[in-house]
Amino acid sequence: MNIAESPDHTSGLSAAAARDQIATEVERVARRWQQLPLDRALSASPAVHDLIQALADEVATSRGWPPRTVPDLGPAVLMDQLHVMLFDHAEAGLDPVRLAESMTHLRRAMP
């Protein structure tokens, strides 16, 4: 999922409210991820990896770096990769409002 492609239902959020929503959503996603049986985690992995890759691309672009492919290390480490990219996204000062919507969309799409 590309951050730019996620529907914008949170356009009224302030940056601070969006950051709070991101924190809530990542906690929910991580908790749900821990509960998924392996077959469901495997089926949900592409959507999570797509978001991680979109975040990595956005961060790289903002810093003038060439994009790099985020390695697919399997479902066991996807939440760690997501946390790292969320941190990098925040450190780069990128738009938290769109990311908040992407995180909500990801959570709602999980099995």
Phi and psi in degrees as GROMACS dihedral restraints (atoms count N, CA, C in turn):
[ dihedral_restraints ]
;  ai    aj    ak    al  type     phi  dphi    fc
    3     4     5     6     1   -88.4    20    10
    4     5     6     7     1   134.0    20    10
    6     7     8     9     1   -56.0    20    10
    7     8     9    10     1   -41.0    20    10
    9    10    11    12     1   -65.9    20    10
   10    11    12    13     1   -22.1    20    10
   12    13    14    15     1   -90.5    20    10
   13    14    15    16     1   -10.9    20    10
   15    16    17    18     1   -72.8    20    10
   16    17    18    19     1   143.2    20    10
   18    19    20    21     1   -63.9    20    10
   19    20    21    22     1   146.3    20    10
   21    22    23    24     1  -100.3    20    10
   22    23    24    25     1    94.2    20    10
   24    25    26    27     1  -105.9    20    10
   25    26    27    28     1    -3.4    20    10
   27    28    29    30     1  -113.9    20    10
   28    29    30    31     1    20.9    20    10
   30    31    32    33     1   -59.0    20    10
   31    32    33    34     1   -20.7    20    10
   33    34    35    36     1   -83.6    20    10
   34    35    36    37     1    -4.5    20    10
   36    37    38    39     1   -72.8    20    10
   37    38    39    40     1   142.8    20    10
   39    40    41    42     1   -78.6    20    10
   40    41    42    43     1   165.5    20    10
   42    43    44    45     1   -60.7    20    10
   43    44    45    46     1   -40.2    20    10
   45    46    47    48     1   -65.5    20    10
   46    47    48    49     1   -43.3    20    10
   48    49    50    51     1   -65.4    20    10
   49    50    51    52     1   -37.1    20    10
   51    52    53    54     1   -64.8    20    10
   52    53    54    55     1   -41.6    20    10
   54    55    56    57     1   -62.7    20    10
   55    56    57    58     1   -39.4    20    10
   57    58    59    60     1   -63.3    20    10
   58    59    60    61     1   -41.6    20    10
   60    61    62    63     1   -65.0    20    10
   61    62    63    64     1   -39.4    20    10
   63    64    65    66     1   -60.6    20    10
   64    65    66    67     1   -45.7    20    10
   66    67    68    69     1   -60.8    20    10
   67    68    69    70     1   -42.7    20    10
   69    70    71    72     1   -64.9    20    10
   70    71    72    73     1   -46.3    20    10
   72    73    74    75     1   -66.1    20    10
   73    74    75    76     1   -40.8    20    10
   75    76    77    78     1   -66.3    20    10
   76    77    78    79     1   -34.5    20    10
   78    79    80    81     1   -64.5    20    10
   79    80    81    82     1   -43.6    20    10
   81    82    83    84     1   -64.8    20    10
   82    83    84    85     1   -44.3    20    10
   84    85    86    87     1   -62.5    20    10
   85    86    87    88     1   -46.0    20    10
   87    88    89    90     1   -63.5    20    10
   88    89    90    91     1   -41.5    20    10
   90    91    92    93     1   -63.4    20    10
   91    92    93    94     1   -44.6    20    10
   93    94    95    96     1   -64.1    20    10
   94    95    96    97     1   -41.0    20    10
   96    97    98    99     1   -58.9    20    10
   97    98    99   100     1   -40.6    20    10
   99   100   101   102     1   -65.1    20    10
  100   101   102   103     1   -25.2    20    10
  102   103   104   105     1   -89.3    20    10
  103   104   105   106     1   -13.3    20    10
  105   106   107   108     1   -72.2    20    10
  106   107   108   109     1   135.7    20    10
  108   109   110   111     1   -65.3    20    10
  109   110   111   112     1   156.8    20    10
  111   112   113   114     1   -55.8    20    10
  112   113   114   115     1   -42.8    20    10
  114   115   116   117     1   -63.2    20    10
  115   116   117   118     1   -36.4    20    10
  117   118   119   120     1   -74.3    20    10
  118   119   120   121     1   -36.0    20    10
  120   121   122   123     1   -63.6    20    10
  121   122   123   124     1   -41.2    20    10
  123   124   125   126     1   -63.1    20    10
  124   125   126   127     1   -39.2    20    10
  126   127   128   129     1   -72.4    20    10
  127   128   129   130     1   -27.8    20    10
  129   130   131   132     1   -87.9    20    10
  130   131   132   133     1   -14.6    20    10
  132   133   134   135     1   -56.1    20    10
  133   134   135   136     1   -42.3    20    10
  135   136   137   138     1   -58.2    20    10
  136   137   138   139     1   -39.4    20    10
  138   139   140   141     1   -66.6    20    10
  139   140   141   142     1   -40.0    20    10
  141   142   143   144     1   -67.5    20    10
  142   143   144   145     1   -45.4    20    10
  144   145   146   147     1   -63.2    20    10
  145   146   147   148     1   -37.7    20    10
  147   148   149   150     1   -61.4    20    10
  148   149   150   151     1   -41.3    20    10
  150   151   152   153     1   -65.7    20    10
  151   152   153   154     1   -43.3    20    10
  153   154   155   156     1   -59.3    20    10
  154   155   156   157     1   -44.5    20    10
  156   157   158   159     1   -64.5    20    10
  157   158   159   160     1   -40.9    20    10
  159   160   161   162     1   -62.0    20    10
  160   161   162   163     1   -40.6    20    10
  162   163   164   165     1   -64.2    20    10
  163   164   165   166     1   -44.9    20    10
  165   166   167   168     1   -61.0    20    10
  166   167   168   169     1   -42.3    20    10
  168   169   170   171     1   -64.6    20    10
  169   170   171   172     1   -42.5    20    10
  171   172   173   174     1   -65.2    20    10
  172   173   174   175     1   -42.1    20    10
  174   175   176   177     1   -63.9    20    10
  175   176   177   178     1   -46.0    20    10
  177   178   179   180     1   -59.5    20    10
  178   179   180   181     1   -45.9    20    10
  180   181   182   183     1   -61.4    20    10
  181   182   183   184     1   -42.2    20    10
  183   184   185   186     1   -65.1    20    10
  184   185   186   187     1   -25.7    20    10
  186   187   188   189     1  -100.3    20    10
  187   188   189   190     1     1.2    20    10
  189   190   191   192     1    75.6    20    10
  190   191   192   193     1    22.2    20    10
  192   193   194   195     1   -96.8    20    10
  193   194   195   196     1   152.2    20    10
  195   196   197   198     1   -71.5    20    10
  196   197   198   199     1   144.4    20    10
  198   199   200   201     1   -65.9    20    10
  199   200   201   202     1   146.7    20    10
  201   202   203   204     1  -127.9    20    10
  202   203   204   205     1   147.9    20    10
  204   205   206   207     1   -76.0    20    10
  205   206   207   208     1   128.4    20    10
  207   208   209   210     1   -77.1    20    10
  208   209   210   211     1   124.8    20    10
  210   211   212   213     1   -65.5    20    10
  211   212   213   214     1   142.9    20    10
  213   214   215   216     1   -87.0    20    10
  214   215   216   217     1   103.0    20    10
  216   217   218   219     1  -101.1    20    10
  217   218   219   220     1     9.2    20    10
  219   220   221   222     1    95.5    20    10
  220   221   222   223     1   168.4    20    10
  222   223   224   225     1   -66.6    20    10
  223   224   225   226     1   -22.6    20    10
  225   226   227   228     1   -64.8    20    10
  226   227   228   229     1   -27.0    20    10
  228   229   230   231     1  -114.1    20    10
  229   230   231   232     1     3.3    20    10
  231   232   233   234     1   -59.3    20    10
  232   233   234   235     1   -40.3    20    10
  234   235   236   237     1   -66.8    20    10
  235   236   237   238     1   -34.9    20    10
  237   238   239   240     1   -65.2    20    10
  238   239   240   241     1   -43.4    20    10
  240   241   242   243     1   -62.9    20    10
  241   242   243   244     1   -40.1    20    10
  243   244   245   246     1   -63.1    20    10
  244   245   246   247     1   -45.3    20    10
  246   247   248   249     1   -59.6    20    10
  247   248   249   250     1   -42.7    20    10
  249   250   251   252     1   -62.2    20    10
  250   251   252   253     1   -45.1    20    10
  252   253   254   255     1   -70.5    20    10
  253   254   255   256     1   -32.7    20    10
  255   256   257   258     1   -64.1    20    10
  256   257   258   259     1   -40.4    20    10
  258   259   260   261     1   -63.4    20    10
  259   260   261   262     1   -48.1    20    10
  261   262   263   264     1   -61.1    20    10
  262   263   264   265     1   -39.3    20    10
  264   265   266   267     1   -61.0    20    10
  265   266   267   268     1   -45.9    20    10
  267   268   269   270     1   -65.6    20    10
  268   269   270   271     1   -43.6    20    10
  270   271   272   273     1   -62.8    20    10
  271   272   273   274     1   -30.9    20    10
  273   274   275   276     1   -78.7    20    10
  274   275   276   277     1    -6.9    20    10
  276   277   278   279     1    72.5    20    10
  277   278   279   280     1    28.9    20    10
  279   280   281   282     1   -82.0    20    10
  280   281   282   283     1   165.3    20    10
  282   283   284   285     1   -61.2    20    10
  283   284   285   286     1   111.2    20    10
  285   286   287   288     1   -77.8    20    10
  286   287   288   289     1   -18.4    20    10
  288   289   290   291     1   -66.9    20    10
  289   290   291   292     1   -48.7    20    10
  291   292   293   294     1   -63.7    20    10
  292   293   294   295     1   -38.4    20    10
  294   295   296   297     1   -65.8    20    10
  295   296   297   298     1   -38.1    20    10
  297   298   299   300     1   -58.8    20    10
  298   299   300   301     1   -43.4    20    10
  300   301   302   303     1   -65.8    20    10
  301   302   303   304     1   -40.1    20    10
  303   304   305   306     1   -63.0    20    10
  304   305   306   307     1   -39.6    20    10
  306   307   308   309     1   -67.1    20    10
  307   308   309   310     1   -40.0    20    10
  309   310   311   312     1   -63.6    20    10
  310   311   312   313     1   -44.1    20    10
  312   313   314   315     1   -60.7    20    10
  313   314   315   316     1   -43.8    20    10
  315   316   317   318     1   -60.1    20    10
  316   317   318   319     1   -47.6    20    10
  318   319   320   321     1   -60.4    20    10
  319   320   321   322     1   -44.1    20    10
  321   322   323   324     1   -67.8    20    10
  322   323   324   325     1   -25.3    20    10
  324   325   326   327     1   -85.5    20    10
  325   326   327   328     1   -11.2    20    10
  327   328   329   330     1   -70.7    20    10
  328   329   330   331     1   144.7    20    10
